Amino acid sequence: MDNTGTINKSLELILSERFAQDQKWGEQNHAPLLWVAILTEEVGELSKAALHQEFGGPDAENVLAEAVQCAAVSLAIVECLLRNPPIPKPTHGA
């Protein structure tokens, strides 16, 4: 099974969204915890769209777009971590 075309289209959509994010927000360099909050918000939007697709609702047609946004934010996190490797905080007590 060759899914190269699907992978290429997926990456095209994700990269297009990443470029749009950078155009809108500029380079983002958040702490990992803030990135998790941003990604969780995007996953919530994907969940809402999936629920609307399953049970009816105004966001039923947004599943693909929300999935692409989740992937693009995940890519932004990876980019940020490569630019700014997190510094481990010392543990207390152990």
Buried (B, 14 or more C-beta within 10 A) or exposed (E): EEEEEEEEEBEEBBBEBBEEBBEEEEEBEBEEEEBEEBBEEBBEBBEBBBBBBEEEEEBBEBBEBBBBBBBBBBBBBEBBEEEEEEEEEEEEEE
